[in-house]
Amino acid sequence: MKIGIETQGDPGYRLPKSLQDFVQGMCNVIICACRTKGSTVEAIELYRNDYEIEYIKKMVSKTNFKQTNEFDANQIIEKLGL
């Protein structure tokens, strides 16, 4: 399994190029950060015909960043079946 990961979803200027690189690199799975609307979502939606797109809502906490980040990471790992 080949996985492409782009963590910069805001600002989204890097995302379109990263997605293109991942597709050209024949990644089976692409994981990226994005906003809930706007240019990052538009960039992702361009690949809807070629990839199954699934959005995972990020857990938010003003105090316990480590725990919420671990929760989010575990959601991704679970979705991948790892």
Backbone as a printed PyTorch tensor [residue, N CA C, xyz], in Angstrom:
tensor([[[  0.8560,  -1.1690,   0.0000],
         [  0.0000,   0.0000,   0.0000],
         [  0.9030,   1.2330,   0.0000]],

        [[  0.6370,   2.1300,  -0.9060],
         [  1.3950,   3.3820,  -0.9950],
         [  0.4950,   4.5160,  -0.5150]],

        [[  0.9800,   5.2730,   0.4890],
         [  0.1810,   6.3260,   1.1120],
         [  0.8620,   7.6740,   0.9290]],

        [[  0.1090,   8.6600,   0.4650],
         [  0.5820,  10.0410,   0.3800],
         [ -0.0490,  10.8460,   1.5040]],

        [[  0.7610,  11.6670,   2.1790],
         [  0.2520,  12.4550,   3.3040],
         [  0.6320,  13.9190,   3.1190]],

        [[ -0.3640,  14.7930,   3.1860],
         [ -0.1480,  16.2450,   3.1530],
         [ -0.8040,  16.8250,   4.3930]],

        [[ -0.0130,  17.4390,   5.2480],
         [ -0.5400,  17.9500,   6.5160],
         [ -0.9320,  19.4170,   6.4650]],

        [[ -0.5100,  20.1170,   5.4330],
         [ -0.8360,  21.5450,   5.3590],
         [ -2.1590,  21.7280,   4.6200]],

        [[ -3.2180,  21.9680,   5.3820],
         [ -4.5240,  22.1770,   4.7690],
         [ -4.9560,  23.6300,   4.8030]],

        [[ -4.2470,  24.4370,   5.5550],
         [ -4.5710,  25.8590,   5.6690],
         [ -3.2790,  26.6290,   5.8690]],

        [[ -2.8510,  27.4620,   5.0060],
         [ -3.5130,  27.7940,   3.7450],
         [ -3.3840,  26.6340,   2.7600]],

        [[ -4.2760,  26.5880,   1.8140],
         [ -4.3480,  25.4430,   0.9270],
         [ -3.5640,  25.5450,  -0.3580]],

        [[ -2.6470,  26.4840,  -0.4570],
         [ -1.9550,  26.6780,  -1.7340],
         [ -1.0840,  25.4910,  -2.1220]],

        [[ -0.6200,  24.7010,  -1.1700],
         [  0.2580,  23.5730,  -1.4800],
         [ -0.5290,  22.3050,  -1.8250]],

        [[ -1.7620,  22.2140,  -1.3740],
         [ -2.5440,  20.9890,  -1.5120],
         [ -2.7570,  20.5410,  -2.9610]],

        [[ -3.1540,  21.4020,  -3.8960],
         [ -3.3760,  20.9220,  -5.2690],
         [ -2.1470,  20.2370,  -5.8720]],

        [[ -0.9760,  20.7970,  -5.6610],
         [  0.2590,  20.1990,  -6.1960],
         [  0.5590,  18.8780,  -5.5000]],

        [[  0.3750,  18.8330,  -4.1960],
         [  0.6240,  17.5900,  -3.4610],
         [ -0.3080,  16.4800,  -3.9370]],

        [[ -1.5780,  16.7890,  -4.1020],
         [ -2.5270,  15.7820,  -4.5790],
         [ -2.1360,  15.2680,  -5.9580]],

        [[ -1.7540,  16.1810,  -6.8270],
         [ -1.3130,  15.7960,  -8.1680],
         [ -0.0960,  14.8780,  -8.0870]],

        [[  0.8620,  15.2130,  -7.2350],
         [  2.0610,  14.3850,  -7.0620],
         [  1.7020,  12.9990,  -6.5330]],

        [[  0.7740,  12.9330,  -5.5880],
         [  0.3740,  11.6460,  -5.0230],
         [ -0.3110,  10.7710,  -6.0740]],

        [[ -1.1500,  11.3750,  -6.8940],
         [ -1.8340,  10.6240,  -7.9480],
         [ -0.8150,  10.1190,  -8.9650]],

        [[  0.0950,  10.9960,  -9.3870],
         [  1.1320,  10.5890, -10.3410],
         [  2.0560,   9.5320,  -9.7440]],

        [[  2.2440,   9.5930,  -8.4260],
         [  3.0630,   8.6030,  -7.7350],
         [  2.3220,   7.3090,  -7.4500]],

        [[  1.0790,   7.2200,  -7.9280],
         [  0.2470,   6.0300,  -7.8080],
         [ -0.0110,   5.6270,  -6.3540]],

        [[ -0.2810,   6.6180,  -5.5120],
         [ -0.6490,   6.3330,  -4.1240],
         [ -2.0200,   5.6690,  -4.0900]],

        [[ -2.1310,   4.6270,  -3.2950],
         [ -3.4150,   3.9520,  -3.1150],
         [ -4.3200,   4.7450,  -2.1890]],

        [[ -3.6980,   5.4070,  -1.2270],
         [ -4.4170,   6.1750,  -0.2160],
         [ -3.7620,   7.5400,  -0.1020]],

        [[ -4.5720,   8.5720,  -0.0020],
         [ -4.0690,   9.9310,   0.2150],
         [ -4.7550,  10.4740,   1.4540]],

        [[ -3.9450,  10.9470,   2.3830],
         [ -4.4560,  11.5480,   3.6140],
         [ -4.0270,  13.0010,   3.6040]],

        [[ -4.9740,  13.9040,   3.8020],
         [ -4.6140,  15.3160,   3.8090],
         [ -5.5120,  16.1020,   4.7470]],

        [[ -4.9930,  17.2110,   5.1880],
         [ -5.7680,  18.1460,   5.9980],
         [ -6.5170,  19.0830,   5.0590]],

        [[ -7.6850,  19.5260,   5.4950],
         [ -8.4310,  20.4990,   4.7020],
         [ -9.4060,  21.2370,   5.5990]],

        [[ -9.9370,  22.3000,   5.0740],
         [-11.0150,  23.0210,   5.7550],
         [-12.3370,  22.3460,   5.4090]],

        [[-13.4250,  22.8890,   5.9150],
         [-14.7350,  22.3000,   5.6240],
         [-15.3600,  22.8410,   4.3410]],

        [[-14.7720,  23.8830,   3.7830],
         [-15.2570,  24.4480,   2.5210],
         [-14.1250,  25.2360,   1.8830]],

        [[-14.3440,  25.6410,   0.6480],
         [-13.3670,  26.4840,  -0.0280],
         [-12.3780,  25.7130,  -0.8830]],

        [[-11.2250,  26.3230,  -1.1280],
         [-10.2750,  25.8110,  -2.1160],
         [ -9.6910,  24.4500,  -1.7630]],

        [[ -9.5080,  24.1520,  -0.4770],
         [ -8.9530,  22.8370,  -0.1410],
         [ -9.9500,  21.7280,  -0.4660]],

        [[-11.2040,  21.9430,  -0.1640],
         [-12.2330,  20.9500,  -0.4880],
         [-12.3820,  20.8360,  -2.0010]],

        [[-12.3410,  21.9470,  -2.6960],
         [-12.4420,  21.9260,  -4.1590],
         [-11.2990,  21.1220,  -4.7700]],

        [[-10.0850,  21.2870,  -4.2440],
         [ -8.9300,  20.5410,  -4.7520],
         [ -9.1180,  19.0420,  -4.5480]],

        [[ -9.6270,  18.6680,  -3.4050],
         [ -9.8590,  17.2510,  -3.1010],
         [-10.9540,  16.6770,  -3.9930]],

        [[-12.0280,  17.4080,  -4.1560],
         [-13.1810,  16.9160,  -4.9180],
         [-12.8570,  16.6620,  -6.3890]],

        [[-11.7980,  17.2570,  -6.9050],
         [-11.3900,  16.9960,  -8.2880],
         [-11.0470,  15.5230,  -8.5110]],

        [[-10.7350,  14.8140,  -7.4490],
         [-10.3140,  13.4180,  -7.5550],
         [-11.4090,  12.4310,  -7.1590]],

        [[-12.6330,  12.9010,  -7.0300],
         [-13.7420,  12.0460,  -6.6000],
         [-13.9630,  10.8690,  -7.5570]],

        [[-13.7340,  11.0340,  -8.8370],
         [-13.9370,   9.9420,  -9.7980],
         [-12.8670,   8.8640,  -9.6880]],

        [[-11.7050,   9.2210,  -9.1590],
         [-10.5890,   8.2820,  -9.0940],
         [-10.3540,   7.6990,  -7.7030]],

        [[-10.8410,   8.3740,  -6.6860],
         [-10.6180,   7.9510,  -5.3050],
         [-11.9260,   7.9960,  -4.5270]],

        [[-12.0270,   7.1300,  -3.5440],
         [-13.1340,   7.2070,  -2.5890],
         [-12.7420,   8.2600,  -1.5580]],

        [[-13.5010,   9.3180,  -1.4740],
         [-13.1670,  10.4290,  -0.5770],
         [-13.9970,  10.3140,   0.6870]],

        [[-13.3130,  10.3980,   1.7950],
         [-13.9900,  10.3430,   3.0850],
         [-13.4150,  11.4390,   3.9770]],

        [[-14.2790,  12.2670,   4.4930],
         [-13.8640,  13.3410,   5.3930],
         [-14.0140,  12.8630,   6.8310]],

        [[-13.0120,  13.1410,   7.6320],
         [-13.0430,  12.7930,   9.0510],
         [-13.0000,  14.0930,   9.8360]],

        [[-14.0230,  14.3100,  10.6190],
         [-14.0890,  15.5390,  11.4140],
         [-13.0430,  15.4950,  12.5220]],

        [[-12.2790,  16.5580,  12.6230],
         [-11.2340,  16.6520,  13.6330],
         [-11.8460,  16.9740,  14.9850]],

        [[-11.3830,  16.2580,  15.9960],
         [-11.8020,  16.5560,  17.3610],
         [-11.0830,  17.8330,  17.7980]],

        [[-11.7640,  18.6870,  18.5220],
         [-11.1920,  19.9640,  18.9490],
         [-11.2080,  20.0550,  20.4670]],

        [[-10.0860,  20.5150,  21.0140],
         [ -9.9880,  20.7490,  22.4520],
         [ -9.0940,  21.9560,  22.6710]],

        [[ -9.4680,  22.7990,  23.5820],
         [ -8.6550,  23.9810,  23.8780],
         [ -7.5440,  23.6700,  24.8710]],

        [[ -7.5860,  22.4990,  25.4900],
         [ -6.6070,  22.2000,  26.5340],
         [ -5.8080,  20.9210,  26.3130]],

        [[ -6.4140,  19.8820,  25.7880],
         [ -5.7350,  18.6000,  25.7080],
         [ -5.4160,  18.2350,  24.2600]],

        [[ -4.4450,  18.9260,  23.6860],
         [ -4.1020,  18.7460,  22.2780],
         [ -3.5760,  17.3420,  21.9910]],

        [[ -2.7380,  16.8230,  22.8830],
         [ -2.1450,  15.5070,  22.6510],
         [ -3.2290,  14.4310,  22.5630]],

        [[ -4.1570,  14.4460,  23.4880],
         [ -5.2150,  13.4390,  23.4960],
         [ -6.0980,  13.5500,  22.2530]],

        [[ -6.4430,  14.7610,  21.8670],
         [ -7.3030,  14.9130,  20.6840],
         [ -6.5590,  14.5330,  19.4110]],

        [[ -5.2750,  14.8650,  19.3200],
         [ -4.4930,  14.4630,  18.1470],
         [ -4.3700,  12.9450,  18.0610]],

        [[ -4.1680,  12.2950,  19.1940],
         [ -4.0970,  10.8330,  19.2100],
         [ -5.4370,  10.2190,  18.7960]],

        [[ -6.5310,  10.8020,  19.2470],
         [ -7.8560,  10.3280,  18.8540],
         [ -8.0250,  10.4310,  17.3400]],

        [[ -7.6450,  11.5810,  16.7790],
         [ -7.7620,  11.7890,  15.3340],
         [ -6.8880,  10.8040,  14.5630]],

        [[ -5.6550,  10.6020,  15.0350],
         [ -4.7400,   9.6610,  14.3800],
         [ -5.3060,   8.2440,  14.4180]],

        [[ -5.8730,   7.8610,  15.5360],
         [ -6.4570,   6.5240,  15.6560],
         [ -7.6510,   6.3390,  14.7290]],

        [[ -8.4070,   7.3920,  14.4910],
         [ -9.5150,   7.3090,  13.5270],
         [ -8.9900,   6.9920,  12.1320]],

        [[ -7.9070,   7.6520,  11.7540],
         [ -7.3110,   7.4180,  10.4310],
         [ -6.7870,   5.9910,  10.3360]],

        [[ -6.0720,   5.5500,  11.3560],
         [ -5.5210,   4.1920,  11.3650],
         [ -6.6410,   3.1590,  11.2710]],

        [[ -7.7140,   3.3890,  11.9910],
         [ -8.8600,   2.4750,  11.9560],
         [ -9.4890,   2.4310,  10.5630]],

        [[ -9.6460,   3.5940,   9.9340],
         [-10.2320,   3.6460,   8.5850],
         [ -9.3790,   2.8760,   7.5840]],

        [[ -8.0510,   2.8900,   7.8020],
         [ -7.1360,   2.1820,   6.9050],
         [ -7.0820,   0.6870,   7.2000]],

        [[ -7.6520,   0.2840,   8.3240],
         [ -7.6360,  -1.1260,   8.6890],
         [ -6.2840,  -1.6000,   9.1720]],

        [[ -5.5400,  -0.6940,   9.7770],
         [ -4.1970,  -1.0550,  10.2660],
         [ -4.1940,  -1.3370,  11.7500]]])
